[in-house]
Amino acid sequence: MTAPAHARTSADLIRAEEPVLAHNYHPLPVVVARAEGAWVEDVEGRRYLDMLAGYSALNFGHRHPALIQAAHDQLDRLTLTSRAFHNDRLAEFAERLAALTGLDMVLPMNTGAEAVESGIKVARKWAYDVKGVPDGQATIVVAADNFHGRTTTIVSFSTDESARAGFGPFTPGFRIVPYNDLAALEEAVDETTAAVLIEPIQGEAGVIIPDAGYLTGVRELTRRKGCLFIADEIQSGLGRTGRTLAVEHESVVPDVLLLGKALGGGIVPVSAVVARREVMGVLGPGEHGSTFGGNPLAAAVGTAVVELLETGEFQRRADELGLVLREGLEALRGHGVTGFRARGLWAGVDVDPALGTGREISERLMREGILVKDTHGSTIRLAPPLTVTADELRSALGTLEKVLGQAG
């Protein structure tokens, strides 16, 4: 008989996954059993500082009391109706999310990839119904090195071969241009273009921050060319960069905004497409949907997330602690760190390849009680919960210095 999970070691549980779970992930060899705030604990009781925060899904930390309370309260009342009926939590969620983002209408979904797929559908429908693009000819311009999800349509416009290989045939209708290149974007947009879809900061690519003025240029270009600007803020949004949205660093308001990850507070999957009324208004009954999208539990937690962001506290924390993060990383430049890019509490850190791959550095940090995750080559990502303290952040950076020193 299989032993209960609480009686099994980390090694036991990792081995138990092998024959029964698809091998589409390569996690670090840590088995988390409990968590609170910025800290997690494995099945043996070892504690780790979480410097990844679920790729920004845990912006408010693990088990934030206000979010847990909202979930508990809603679990005692109602969890799901489907969208066949109205529920008493959805209107407030949509009203407050629209107000927070400066847009008008909300399409609630569950995962980030669903939000991206939904945004693509809305943009194409708008192109046909409003812009007058001939049926079946709408195009969407995207950026190289993007990461928007892993559905068949989304990987169709990925430039990451590991995400594409073996999954064709691919969905047509996308044009790929270099990121941070307004001239290339200008050339790619024409009368068939429904939208330009970009990440204000490219997370998976290594926290790539565009030049100042790029987002303003995208906004100006899309207005002038008569197409939509879709900002994928699934990872960059909801406080991570020191603003509610990363586009706010250039005072830009997109036509369509894609949200996810932190919108569910690390409790339930919640995503949303938020858009101007004249854009979202193209959808009619039966043209799009989701059984779980906008469910009462998700709406209750999502509303509690918006309430936290309405205070501005978490945006301020990310901005102030971001200075601590950048100062610490700057001190490591030339001491194992060859470069970094940071905005708010989010950084992509390039480690000297002579010291190891990003995976190897991540494993060494794990053994020292710090959890991060690598991305391409020798780059690691730092994205702690916005509840992390300055002392915890400095301690993590000190541990990174130690690990890099040992590697050398």
C-alpha positions as CSV (number, residue, x, y, z in Angstrom):
1,M,0.0,0.0,0.0
2,T,1.2,3.5,-0.8
3,A,2.3,5.5,2.2
4,P,0.4,8.7,3.0
5,A,2.1,11.8,1.5
6,H,2.9,13.2,5.0
7,A,4.9,10.0,5.8
8,R,7.0,10.1,2.6
9,T,10.2,11.9,2.1
10,S,10.9,14.4,-0.7
11,A,12.9,11.7,-2.6
12,D,10.0,9.3,-2.2
13,L,7.5,11.8,-3.6
14,I,9.7,12.8,-6.5
15,R,10.1,9.1,-7.4
16,A,6.4,8.6,-7.1
17,E,5.7,11.3,-9.7
18,E,7.8,9.7,-12.4
19,P,5.5,7.0,-13.7
20,V,2.2,8.8,-13.3
21,L,2.9,12.5,-14.3
22,A,3.6,13.8,-17.7
23,H,7.2,14.9,-17.9
24,N,6.5,18.4,-19.3
25,Y,8.3,20.1,-16.4
26,H,11.7,19.8,-14.8
27,P,11.2,21.1,-11.3
28,L,13.9,21.8,-8.8
29,P,14.1,18.8,-6.4
30,V,12.2,20.4,-3.5
31,V,8.7,19.1,-2.4
32,V,6.8,21.9,-0.8
33,A,4.2,21.0,1.9
34,R,3.4,24.3,3.6
35,A,3.8,28.0,3.0
36,E,3.2,31.4,4.6
37,G,4.1,34.8,3.3
38,A,7.4,34.7,1.5
39,W,8.4,31.3,3.0
40,V,7.8,27.7,2.1
41,E,8.6,24.5,3.9
42,D,9.3,21.1,2.5
43,V,8.0,17.7,3.8
44,E,11.1,17.3,6.0
45,G,10.5,20.7,7.6
46,R,13.3,22.7,5.8
47,R,12.4,26.3,5.2
48,Y,13.1,28.2,2.0
49,L,12.7,31.9,1.0
50,D,10.5,31.9,-2.1
51,M,12.2,34.3,-4.6
52,L,10.0,33.2,-7.6
53,A,6.5,33.6,-6.2
54,G,4.9,31.3,-8.7
55,Y,6.1,33.3,-11.7
56,S,4.3,36.3,-10.1
57,A,1.1,34.4,-9.3
58,L,2.0,34.9,-5.6
59,N,2.6,38.6,-5.7
60,F,0.8,38.9,-2.3
61,G,2.7,36.0,-0.8
62,H,1.5,32.6,0.2
63,R,-1.9,32.5,1.9
64,H,-2.4,36.2,2.4
65,P,-4.9,36.5,5.3
66,A,-7.3,38.8,3.4
67,L,-7.4,36.5,0.4
68,I,-7.7,33.3,2.4
69,Q,-10.6,34.8,4.3
70,A,-12.3,35.9,1.1
71,A,-12.0,32.3,-0.2
72,H,-13.2,30.7,3.0
73,D,-16.2,33.0,3.2
74,Q,-17.2,32.3,-0.4
75,L,-16.7,28.5,0.0
76,D,-19.4,28.6,2.7
77,R,-21.8,30.2,0.3
78,L,-21.5,29.4,-3.4
79,T,-18.6,28.2,-5.6
80,L,-20.0,27.7,-9.1
81,T,-23.1,28.5,-11.2
82,S,-21.6,28.4,-14.7
83,R,-22.4,31.4,-16.8
84,A,-25.8,30.0,-17.6
85,F,-26.9,32.0,-14.6
86,H,-25.8,35.2,-12.9
87,N,-24.0,35.2,-9.5
88,D,-23.9,37.8,-6.8
89,R,-20.1,38.3,-6.9
90,L,-19.3,38.9,-10.6
91,A,-20.6,42.5,-11.0
92,E,-18.4,43.9,-8.2
93,F,-15.3,42.1,-9.5
94,A,-15.8,43.4,-13.0
95,E,-16.6,47.0,-11.9
96,R,-13.6,47.2,-9.6
97,L,-11.1,45.6,-12.0
98,A,-12.2,47.9,-14.8
99,A,-11.8,50.9,-12.6
100,L,-8.4,49.7,-11.4
101,T,-7.1,49.4,-15.0
102,G,-8.8,52.4,-16.5
103,L,-10.8,50.4,-19.0
104,D,-14.5,49.6,-19.4
105,M,-15.4,45.9,-19.8
106,V,-14.2,42.6,-18.4
107,L,-14.2,39.1,-19.9
108,P,-13.5,36.7,-17.0
109,M,-11.5,33.5,-17.8
110,N,-9.4,31.2,-15.8
111,T,-5.8,30.8,-17.0
112,G,-3.4,33.2,-18.6
113,A,-3.3,31.3,-21.8
114,E,-7.1,31.4,-22.0
115,A,-6.9,35.2,-21.6
116,V,-4.5,35.4,-24.5
117,E,-6.6,33.2,-26.7
118,S,-9.7,35.2,-25.8
119,G,-7.9,38.5,-26.5
120,I,-6.9,37.1,-29.9
121,K,-10.5,36.2,-30.7
122,V,-11.8,39.6,-29.5
123,A,-9.2,41.4,-31.7
124,R,-10.1,39.4,-34.8
125,K,-13.8,39.9,-34.3
126,W,-13.2,43.6,-33.9
127,A,-11.1,43.7,-37.1
128,Y,-13.9,42.1,-39.1
129,D,-16.9,43.9,-37.5
130,V,-15.4,47.3,-37.0
131,K,-12.3,47.8,-39.0
132,G,-13.7,46.0,-42.0
133,V,-10.9,43.5,-42.7
134,P,-12.0,40.9,-45.2
135,D,-13.1,37.7,-43.5
136,G,-10.3,35.3,-42.7
137,Q,-7.5,37.8,-43.4
138,A,-6.9,39.5,-40.0
139,T,-3.3,39.5,-38.8
140,I,-1.8,40.1,-35.4
141,V,1.7,41.4,-35.0
142,V,3.8,39.9,-32.1
143,A,7.3,40.2,-30.9
144,A,10.1,37.7,-31.1
145,D,11.1,35.9,-27.9
146,N,7.6,36.3,-26.6
147,F,5.9,34.1,-24.1
148,H,2.1,34.2,-24.1
149,G,1.3,30.6,-23.2
150,R,1.4,27.1,-24.6
151,T,-1.8,26.4,-26.6
152,T,-1.5,25.4,-30.2
153,T,-2.4,28.9,-31.4
154,I,0.0,30.6,-29.0
155,V,3.0,28.4,-29.8
156,S,2.3,29.1,-33.5
157,F,3.8,32.6,-33.0
158,S,6.5,31.6,-30.5
159,T,10.1,31.8,-31.6
160,D,11.2,29.3,-28.9
161,E,11.7,26.0,-30.8
162,S,11.3,23.9,-27.7
163,A,7.8,25.2,-27.4
164,R,7.0,24.6,-31.1
165,A,8.8,21.4,-32.1
166,G,6.4,18.5,-32.7
167,F,3.2,20.5,-32.3
168,G,2.4,21.7,-35.9
169,P,0.6,22.4,-38.1
170,F,0.5,25.9,-36.8
171,T,-2.2,28.6,-36.8
172,P,-1.7,31.3,-39.5
173,G,-2.4,35.0,-39.1
174,F,0.6,36.2,-37.1
175,R,3.6,38.3,-38.0
176,I,6.7,38.3,-35.8
177,V,9.0,41.3,-35.5
178,P,11.9,42.0,-33.2
179,Y,11.0,43.2,-29.7
180,N,11.8,46.9,-28.9
181,D,12.0,47.8,-32.6
182,L,9.5,50.4,-33.6
183,A,10.7,50.6,-37.2
184,A,10.1,46.9,-37.7
185,L,6.7,47.2,-36.2
186,E,5.8,50.1,-38.4
187,E,6.7,48.0,-41.5
188,A,4.7,44.9,-40.3
189,V,1.4,46.7,-39.6
190,D,-0.9,47.1,-42.6
191,E,-4.6,47.3,-43.4
192,T,-5.2,43.7,-42.3
193,T,-3.7,44.2,-38.8
194,A,-6.2,43.6,-36.1
195,A,-3.8,44.2,-33.2
196,V,-0.2,44.4,-31.9
197,L,0.2,42.0,-29.0
198,I,3.2,42.5,-26.8
199,E,4.5,42.0,-23.2
200,P,5.5,45.4,-21.8
201,I,8.4,43.5,-20.2
202,Q,9.3,40.1,-21.6
203,G,9.4,37.8,-18.6
204,E,10.3,34.3,-19.9
205,A,12.9,35.8,-22.2
206,G,14.8,37.0,-19.1
207,V,13.0,40.1,-17.9
208,I,13.7,42.1,-21.0
209,I,12.8,45.7,-20.5
210,P,12.3,47.8,-23.7
211,D,13.9,51.2,-24.2
212,A,12.1,54.2,-22.8
213,G,9.6,55.4,-25.3
214,Y,8.9,52.0,-26.9
215,L,5.5,51.5,-25.3
216,T,4.6,55.1,-26.0
217,G,5.6,54.4,-29.6
218,V,3.5,51.3,-29.9
219,R,0.5,53.2,-28.6
220,E,1.0,56.0,-31.0
221,L,1.6,53.7,-33.9
222,T,-1.4,51.5,-33.3
223,R,-3.7,54.6,-33.0
224,R,-2.3,56.0,-36.2
225,K,-2.6,52.7,-38.1
226,G,-6.0,52.0,-36.8
227,C,-5.4,48.7,-35.0
228,L,-5.5,47.6,-31.4
229,F,-2.8,47.6,-28.8
230,I,-3.0,44.4,-26.6
231,A,-0.8,44.4,-23.6
232,D,-0.1,41.0,-22.0
233,E,0.4,41.9,-18.3
234,I,-0.2,38.4,-17.0
235,Q,3.2,38.3,-15.5
236,S,4.2,42.0,-15.4
237,G,1.0,43.4,-14.0
238,L,-0.8,43.8,-10.6
239,G,2.0,45.4,-8.7
240,R,5.1,43.5,-9.7
241,T,7.0,46.4,-11.4
242,G,6.1,49.1,-8.8
243,R,3.0,50.1,-10.7
244,T,-0.4,48.5,-11.0
245,L,0.5,47.8,-14.6
246,A,3.9,47.9,-16.3
247,V,2.5,50.1,-19.1
248,E,1.9,52.8,-16.5
249,H,5.7,53.5,-16.4
250,E,5.0,55.3,-19.7
251,S,1.5,56.4,-18.9
252,V,0.1,54.2,-21.7
253,V,-3.4,52.8,-21.7
254,P,-3.8,49.9,-24.1
255,D,-7.1,49.0,-25.9
256,V,-7.0,45.5,-24.5
257,L,-5.3,44.3,-21.3
258,L,-4.6,40.6,-20.5
259,L,-4.4,39.7,-16.8
260,G,-3.9,36.4,-14.9
261,K,-1.5,34.9,-12.4
262,A,-1.7,37.3,-9.4
263,L,-5.3,38.0,-10.1
264,G,-6.2,34.7,-8.4
265,G,-4.1,35.6,-5.3
266,G,-2.3,32.2,-5.5
267,I,-5.5,30.5,-4.5
268,V,-7.6,29.9,-7.6
269,P,-6.9,30.3,-11.4
270,V,-8.3,33.7,-12.4
271,S,-7.7,35.6,-15.6
272,A,-9.4,38.4,-17.5
273,V,-9.4,40.3,-20.7
274,V,-10.2,44.0,-19.9
275,A,-10.9,46.3,-22.8
276,R,-12.5,49.5,-24.1
277,R,-16.3,49.1,-24.5
278,E,-16.2,49.6,-28.3
279,V,-13.8,46.7,-28.5
280,M,-15.3,44.2,-26.1
281,G,-18.7,45.1,-27.3
282,V,-18.2,43.0,-30.5
283,L,-18.8,39.8,-28.6
284,G,-22.4,38.4,-28.5
285,P,-24.0,35.5,-26.7
286,G,-22.7,32.1,-27.8
287,E,-19.5,33.6,-29.5
288,H,-17.2,32.9,-26.5
289,G,-17.4,31.4,-23.1
290,S,-16.0,29.4,-20.2
291,T,-17.9,27.2,-17.7
292,F,-15.6,28.3,-14.8
293,G,-14.8,31.8,-16.0
294,G,-16.2,34.4,-13.6
295,N,-17.3,31.7,-11.1
296,P,-18.3,33.1,-7.6
297,L,-15.2,31.8,-5.8
298,A,-12.9,33.3,-8.4
299,A,-14.8,36.6,-8.4
300,A,-14.6,36.8,-4.6
301,V,-10.9,36.2,-4.5
302,G,-10.3,38.4,-7.5
303,T,-12.2,41.2,-5.8
304,A,-10.1,40.8,-2.7
305,V,-7.0,41.1,-4.9
306,V,-8.2,44.3,-6.5
307,E,-9.0,45.6,-3.0
308,L,-5.4,45.1,-2.0
309,L,-4.1,46.8,-5.1
310,E,-6.5,49.8,-4.6
311,T,-4.6,50.7,-1.5
312,G,-1.4,51.2,-3.5
313,E,0.6,49.5,-0.7
314,F,1.9,46.7,-2.8
315,Q,2.9,48.9,-5.7
316,R,4.9,51.1,-3.3
317,R,6.6,48.1,-1.7
318,A,7.7,46.8,-5.1
319,D,9.0,50.2,-6.0
320,E,10.9,50.7,-2.7
321,L,12.2,47.2,-2.4
322,G,13.2,47.3,-6.1
323,L,15.9,49.8,-5.1
324,V,17.2,47.3,-2.6
325,L,17.2,44.6,-5.2
326,R,19.0,46.7,-7.8
327,E,21.6,47.9,-5.3
328,G,22.3,44.4,-4.3
329,L,22.6,43.1,-7.9
330,E,24.8,46.1,-8.8
331,A,27.2,45.1,-6.1
332,L,27.5,41.6,-7.6
333,R,28.3,42.9,-11.1
334,G,31.7,41.6,-11.9
335,H,31.6,39.2,-9.0
336,G,29.7,36.4,-10.8
337,V,27.0,38.6,-12.3
338,T,27.7,39.8,-15.8
339,G,24.5,41.9,-16.1
340,F,20.9,42.2,-15.0
341,R,17.7,43.9,-15.8
342,A,15.3,44.9,-13.1
343,R,12.1,46.8,-12.6
344,G,10.3,46.8,-9.3
345,L,10.6,43.5,-7.6
346,W,11.5,41.6,-10.8
347,A,14.9,40.9,-12.2
348,G,16.6,38.8,-14.8
349,V,20.2,38.1,-13.6
350,D,22.9,36.9,-16.0
351,V,25.5,34.7,-14.3
352,D,29.0,34.2,-15.7
353,P,28.6,30.9,-17.7
354,A,31.9,29.8,-16.3
355,L,30.2,29.5,-12.9
356,G,27.4,27.2,-14.1
357,T,24.2,27.1,-16.0
358,G,21.1,28.9,-14.6
359,R,19.8,25.5,-13.5
360,E,23.0,24.7,-11.6
361,I,23.0,28.1,-9.9
362,S,19.3,27.6,-9.0
363,E,20.0,24.2,-7.5
364,R,22.9,25.6,-5.4
365,L,20.7,28.4,-4.1
366,M,18.0,25.8,-3.3
367,R,20.5,23.9,-1.1
368,E,21.1,27.2,0.7
369,G,17.4,27.8,1.3
370,I,16.6,30.2,-1.6
371,L,14.2,29.2,-4.3
372,V,14.6,30.8,-7.8
373,K,14.2,29.5,-11.3
374,D,16.4,29.6,-14.3
375,T,15.5,30.7,-17.8
376,H,17.6,30.7,-20.9
377,G,21.3,29.8,-20.5
378,S,22.9,31.2,-17.4
379,T,20.1,33.6,-16.5
380,I,18.0,33.3,-13.3
381,R,14.8,35.2,-12.5
382,L,14.1,36.9,-9.2
383,A,10.5,37.7,-8.4
384,P,9.8,37.5,-4.7
385,P,6.4,38.1,-3.2
386,L,5.7,41.8,-2.7
387,T,5.4,41.0,1.0
388,V,9.1,40.1,1.3
389,T,11.1,42.3,3.7
390,A,14.2,44.3,2.9
391,D,16.2,42.2,5.3
392,E,14.9,39.0,3.6
393,L,15.8,40.4,0.3
394,R,19.3,41.4,1.4
395,S,19.8,37.9,2.9
396,A,18.8,36.3,-0.4
397,L,21.3,38.5,-2.3
398,G,24.0,37.6,0.3
399,T,23.3,34.0,-0.4
400,L,23.5,34.5,-4.1
401,E,26.9,36.2,-3.5
402,K,28.0,33.2,-1.5
403,V,26.9,30.7,-4.1
404,L,28.6,32.6,-6.9
405,G,31.8,32.8,-4.8
406,Q,31.8,29.1,-4.1
407,A,31.2,28.4,-7.8
408,G,34.2,30.4,-8.7
